[in-house]
């Protein structure tokens, strides 16, 4: 009996040891949390600056998509086995491209160029709301996305964990902030467009009565126009999208034949006219002579809100209740969910 107990015990010990060695080779049991923690190295200026950025913004910055090489054991022949932690841009929030998309990068390796790239990173993170900050940043000299025969150069690309920033070298200092704001605004638009509830509530304001994609004014009763009342609609709307862009008064003055002071009154009258339907722009596909599509309406609203902010938006368009209603839907999401101040 004692002999059997000894044998069972020996087998148990051998099994535990074997499992222990096998566990060493199981990649899923390797802790990869640490690669995303930037450690300080005062003797390395770039590493120290990455650490300072990480400490301030809680965002690790990488110049290579392979961020960790971990020894996990030896194979049957005694060869070392490694597991790699990489920044895979093919992961979306709920899916993976499965290899149908690949990326080519030009890595930034020179310290002086890495330092310049970190200037851009710090500007970007300083302008980005805390909730809009990525889990980590991958910065490259250039990035190309390849899907089948199609190749696309990317200035930035974001998946569920990584924000890729490319082409950040050689930008004049005075242009860096503008470039960063354009990127942030574009990302805000993307997040709005991906929220089905916000999109539906926004669109319902002008779609309930089927106001999208209709001519502003027409002499033909059967044309289905919205019936805007302004006398010079046809002349003024042609070629005009944003009534506040540079040169817009010149277009109005030409279309109506009036002075600059009179053109300001014309602009306000037109915005009230289209604002009764919840619109602040026309349809880009038909020279803006008709109300926009729902998609373009949403895009124009978000871009305008991000460009001019709450106060100026209300100064320009706040005279129309439906416009204010649509603004509130978007502004609440942008401020409450994304943490962006308007």
C-alpha positions as CSV (number, residue, x, y, z in Angstrom):
1,X,0.0,0.0,0.0
2,X,2.9,2.3,0.9
3,X,4.5,1.5,-2.4
4,X,1.3,2.5,-4.3
5,X,1.1,5.7,-2.4
6,X,4.7,6.5,-3.2
7,X,4.2,5.8,-6.9
8,X,1.0,8.0,-7.0
9,X,2.9,10.7,-5.3
10,X,5.8,10.5,-7.8
11,X,3.4,10.7,-10.7
12,X,1.7,13.8,-9.1
13,X,5.1,15.6,-8.7
14,X,6.1,14.8,-12.3
15,X,2.7,16.0,-13.6
16,X,3.0,19.3,-11.7
17,X,6.5,19.9,-13.0
18,X,5.5,19.0,-16.6
19,X,2.5,21.3,-16.4
20,X,4.7,24.1,-15.0
21,X,7.1,23.8,-17.9
22,X,4.2,23.7,-20.3
23,X,2.6,26.7,-18.8
24,X,5.8,28.7,-19.4
25,X,5.2,28.3,-23.1
26,X,1.5,29.3,-23.1
27,X,1.4,32.8,-24.5
28,X,-1.9,33.6,-23.0
29,X,-0.4,33.4,-19.5
30,X,2.3,36.0,-20.2
31,X,1.6,39.3,-18.6
32,X,1.7,42.0,-21.3
33,X,0.4,44.9,-19.2
34,X,3.8,46.3,-18.5
35,X,4.8,47.1,-22.2
36,X,2.3,50.0,-22.1
37,X,3.9,51.5,-19.0
38,X,6.6,53.9,-20.1
39,X,9.5,53.8,-17.6
40,X,11.9,56.7,-17.1
41,X,15.5,56.8,-18.2
42,X,17.1,60.1,-17.4
43,X,20.2,59.2,-19.4
44,X,18.1,58.8,-22.6
45,X,16.5,62.2,-23.6
46,X,13.8,60.6,-25.8
47,X,12.9,57.9,-23.3
48,X,12.7,60.5,-20.6
49,X,10.5,62.7,-22.7
50,X,8.2,59.8,-23.5
51,X,8.0,59.1,-19.8
52,X,7.1,62.7,-19.0
53,X,4.3,62.6,-21.6
54,X,3.0,59.3,-20.2
55,X,3.1,60.7,-16.7
56,X,1.2,63.8,-17.7
57,X,-1.4,62.4,-20.1
58,X,-1.4,58.6,-19.2
59,X,-0.8,57.9,-22.9
60,X,2.2,55.8,-24.0
61,X,3.9,56.9,-27.2
62,X,5.7,54.4,-29.5
63,X,7.9,54.7,-32.6
64,X,7.7,51.0,-33.5
65,X,4.7,48.7,-33.8
66,X,6.6,45.9,-32.0
67,X,6.7,47.1,-28.4
68,X,7.7,44.0,-26.4
69,X,9.7,40.8,-27.0
70,X,9.3,38.4,-24.1
71,X,11.2,35.1,-23.6
72,X,8.6,32.4,-22.6
73,X,10.8,29.3,-22.6
74,X,12.5,26.8,-24.9
75,X,11.0,24.5,-27.5
76,X,11.7,20.7,-27.7
77,X,15.0,21.3,-29.3
78,X,16.2,23.9,-26.8
79,X,15.6,26.9,-29.0
80,X,14.3,30.0,-27.3
81,X,10.7,30.8,-27.8
82,X,9.5,34.4,-27.7
83,X,6.1,36.1,-27.7
84,X,5.7,39.5,-29.2
85,X,3.4,42.4,-28.2
86,X,2.5,44.4,-31.3
87,X,0.3,47.3,-32.2
88,X,-2.1,45.8,-34.7
89,X,-4.0,48.4,-36.6
90,X,-6.4,45.7,-38.0
91,X,-8.4,45.5,-34.8
92,X,-11.6,47.5,-34.8
93,X,-13.9,47.8,-31.8
94,X,-15.8,44.6,-32.6
95,X,-13.8,42.9,-35.4
96,X,-10.6,42.2,-37.1
97,X,-9.9,42.5,-40.8
98,X,-8.5,39.0,-40.9
99,X,-5.5,40.0,-43.0
100,X,-7.4,41.6,-45.8
101,X,-5.7,44.9,-44.9
102,X,-2.0,45.5,-44.3
103,X,0.1,48.5,-43.4
104,X,3.5,49.8,-44.4
105,X,5.3,52.2,-42.2
106,X,8.4,54.4,-42.3
107,X,9.7,54.4,-38.8
108,X,11.1,57.5,-37.1
109,X,14.5,56.4,-35.7
110,X,16.7,59.5,-35.5
111,X,16.6,61.2,-32.1
112,X,16.2,64.7,-33.5
113,X,13.2,63.5,-35.6
114,X,11.7,61.6,-32.7
115,X,12.0,64.8,-30.6
116,X,10.2,66.8,-33.4
117,X,7.5,64.1,-33.5
118,X,7.0,64.4,-29.7
119,X,6.4,68.2,-30.2
120,X,3.5,67.3,-32.4
121,X,2.3,64.6,-29.9
122,X,2.3,67.0,-27.0
123,X,0.4,69.6,-28.9
124,X,-2.2,67.1,-29.9
125,X,-2.7,65.7,-26.4
126,X,-2.9,69.2,-24.9
127,X,-5.8,70.0,-27.2
128,X,-7.5,66.6,-26.9
129,X,-10.1,66.1,-24.2
130,X,-9.3,63.4,-21.6
131,X,-12.1,61.2,-22.9
132,X,-10.9,61.5,-26.5
133,X,-7.3,60.5,-25.6
134,X,-6.3,57.1,-27.1
135,X,-5.0,54.1,-25.1
136,X,-1.7,54.6,-26.9
137,X,0.0,56.5,-29.7
138,X,2.0,55.0,-32.6
139,X,4.0,57.7,-34.4
140,X,5.5,57.1,-37.9
141,X,7.2,59.1,-40.6
142,X,4.6,57.8,-43.1
143,X,1.9,55.1,-43.1
144,X,0.3,53.3,-46.1
145,X,-2.9,51.2,-45.8
146,X,-3.1,48.4,-48.4
147,X,-6.4,46.7,-49.2
148,X,-6.2,44.6,-52.4
149,X,-5.0,46.8,-55.2
150,X,-5.8,50.0,-53.3
151,X,-3.1,51.9,-51.4
152,X,-4.0,54.8,-49.3
153,X,-1.6,57.2,-47.5
154,X,-2.8,57.9,-44.0
155,X,-2.1,61.0,-41.9
156,X,-3.8,59.4,-39.0
157,X,-5.9,56.3,-38.2
158,X,-7.6,55.1,-35.1
159,X,-8.7,51.7,-34.0
160,X,-10.1,50.7,-30.6
161,X,-6.7,50.9,-28.8
162,X,-4.2,52.7,-31.0
163,X,-4.1,56.1,-32.6
164,X,-1.6,56.1,-35.5
165,X,-0.1,59.5,-36.3
166,X,1.9,59.8,-39.5
167,X,3.5,62.5,-41.6
168,X,4.2,64.7,-38.5
169,X,7.7,65.8,-39.5
170,X,8.5,69.1,-41.2
171,X,5.2,70.8,-40.3
172,X,5.8,74.6,-39.6
173,X,5.3,75.3,-35.9
174,X,2.5,77.7,-36.5
175,X,0.6,75.0,-38.4
176,X,0.8,72.2,-35.9
177,X,-2.1,73.4,-33.7
178,X,-4.4,73.8,-36.8
179,X,-3.5,70.3,-38.0
180,X,-4.2,68.8,-34.5
181,X,-7.5,70.5,-34.3
182,X,-8.6,69.3,-37.7
183,X,-7.7,65.7,-36.7
184,X,-9.7,66.1,-33.4
185,X,-12.7,67.6,-35.2
186,X,-12.7,64.7,-37.7
187,X,-12.5,62.2,-34.9
188,X,-15.4,63.9,-33.1
189,X,-17.5,63.6,-36.3
190,X,-16.6,59.9,-36.6
191,X,-17.8,59.2,-33.0
192,X,-21.0,61.1,-33.6
193,X,-21.7,59.2,-36.8
194,X,-21.1,55.9,-35.1
195,X,-23.7,56.6,-32.4
196,X,-26.9,55.3,-33.9
197,X,-29.1,57.0,-31.3
198,X,-27.7,60.4,-31.8
199,X,-27.9,60.1,-35.6
200,X,-31.5,59.0,-35.4
201,X,-32.6,61.8,-33.0
202,X,-30.7,64.4,-35.0
203,X,-32.2,63.3,-38.3
204,X,-35.8,63.0,-37.0
205,X,-36.0,66.7,-36.5
206,X,-36.0,67.4,-40.2
207,X,-37.0,64.0,-41.6
208,X,-40.4,63.6,-39.8
209,X,-41.9,66.0,-42.3
210,X,-39.7,64.8,-45.1
211,X,-37.7,68.0,-45.5
212,X,-34.5,66.4,-46.7
213,X,-33.4,66.6,-50.3
214,X,-36.0,69.1,-51.5
215,X,-35.7,72.3,-53.5
216,X,-35.8,75.4,-51.4
217,X,-38.2,77.2,-53.8
218,X,-39.9,76.5,-57.1
219,X,-42.5,78.1,-59.3
220,X,-43.9,74.6,-60.1
221,X,-46.4,73.5,-57.4
222,X,-45.8,69.9,-58.3
223,X,-42.0,70.1,-57.8
224,X,-42.2,69.3,-54.1
225,X,-40.2,72.4,-53.0
226,X,-40.1,73.5,-49.4
227,X,-41.6,76.9,-50.3
228,X,-38.9,79.2,-49.0
229,X,-40.2,82.7,-49.4
230,X,-37.0,84.7,-50.1
231,X,-37.3,86.4,-53.5
232,X,-33.7,85.8,-54.7
233,X,-33.4,82.2,-53.6
234,X,-32.3,80.9,-57.0
235,X,-29.5,83.5,-57.5
236,X,-28.2,83.5,-53.9
237,X,-28.2,79.8,-53.2
238,X,-26.3,78.7,-56.3
239,X,-22.7,78.0,-55.3
240,X,-23.1,79.0,-51.7
241,X,-22.8,76.5,-48.9
242,X,-21.5,78.2,-45.7
243,X,-22.9,81.7,-45.5
244,X,-20.0,82.7,-43.3
245,X,-17.1,81.6,-45.3
246,X,-14.7,84.2,-46.7
247,X,-16.2,85.8,-49.8
248,X,-19.8,84.8,-49.1
249,X,-21.0,88.4,-48.9
250,X,-19.5,89.0,-52.3
251,X,-21.5,86.1,-53.7
252,X,-24.7,87.4,-52.2
253,X,-24.0,91.0,-53.3
254,X,-23.5,89.6,-56.9
255,X,-26.5,87.4,-56.8
256,X,-28.9,90.0,-55.4
257,X,-27.2,93.2,-56.6
258,X,-26.9,94.9,-53.2
259,X,-24.5,96.6,-50.9
260,X,-22.5,94.7,-48.2
261,X,-24.8,96.0,-45.5
262,X,-27.8,94.8,-47.4
263,X,-26.1,91.4,-48.0
264,X,-25.9,90.9,-44.2
265,X,-29.6,91.4,-44.0
266,X,-30.1,89.0,-46.9
267,X,-28.0,86.4,-45.2
268,X,-30.0,86.6,-42.0
269,X,-33.2,86.4,-43.9
270,X,-32.1,83.3,-45.8
271,X,-30.9,81.5,-42.6
272,X,-34.2,82.1,-41.0
273,X,-36.0,80.9,-44.1
274,X,-34.1,77.6,-44.2
275,X,-33.8,77.4,-40.4
276,X,-37.5,76.9,-40.1
277,X,-36.8,73.4,-41.4
278,X,-33.8,72.9,-39.1
279,X,-31.1,73.6,-41.8
280,X,-28.0,75.8,-41.9
281,X,-26.7,74.7,-45.3
282,X,-27.8,73.3,-48.7
283,X,-27.1,70.1,-50.6
284,X,-23.5,70.1,-51.9
285,X,-24.5,67.8,-54.9
286,X,-26.9,70.3,-56.5
287,X,-25.2,73.6,-56.0
288,X,-26.9,74.0,-52.6
289,X,-30.2,75.0,-54.3
290,X,-31.9,72.2,-52.3
291,X,-32.0,71.1,-48.7
292,X,-29.1,68.7,-47.8
293,X,-29.1,65.0,-47.4
294,X,-29.3,63.7,-43.9
295,X,-25.7,62.6,-44.0
296,X,-24.3,65.9,-45.2
297,X,-26.6,67.9,-42.8
298,X,-25.1,66.0,-39.9
299,X,-21.5,66.4,-41.1
300,X,-21.9,70.1,-41.7
301,X,-23.5,70.7,-38.3
302,X,-20.7,68.8,-36.5
303,X,-17.9,70.5,-38.4
304,X,-19.5,73.9,-37.9
305,X,-20.0,73.3,-34.2
306,X,-16.4,72.2,-33.7
307,X,-15.1,75.1,-35.8
308,X,-16.9,78.0,-34.1
309,X,-18.1,76.7,-30.7
310,X,-21.4,77.1,-28.9
311,X,-21.5,80.9,-28.5
312,X,-20.8,81.8,-32.1
313,X,-23.1,79.1,-33.4
314,X,-26.0,80.6,-31.4
315,X,-25.1,84.1,-32.7
316,X,-25.3,82.8,-36.3
317,X,-28.1,80.3,-36.2
318,X,-29.9,80.5,-32.9
319,X,-32.9,82.4,-34.2
320,X,-34.4,79.1,-35.5
321,X,-35.9,76.7,-32.8
322,X,-35.4,73.6,-34.9
323,X,-31.7,74.5,-35.5
324,X,-31.3,74.9,-31.7
325,X,-32.9,71.6,-31.1
326,X,-30.5,69.8,-33.5
327,X,-27.6,71.7,-32.0
328,X,-28.5,70.6,-28.5
329,X,-28.7,66.9,-29.5
330,X,-25.1,67.1,-30.9
331,X,-23.7,69.4,-28.3
332,X,-24.9,67.2,-25.4
333,X,-23.2,64.2,-26.9
334,X,-20.0,66.0,-27.7
335,X,-19.7,67.6,-24.3
336,X,-21.1,64.8,-22.0
337,X,-19.9,61.7,-23.8
338,X,-16.6,63.0,-25.4
339,X,-15.7,65.6,-22.8
340,X,-15.1,68.3,-25.5
341,X,-15.8,71.8,-24.4
342,X,-17.7,73.9,-26.9
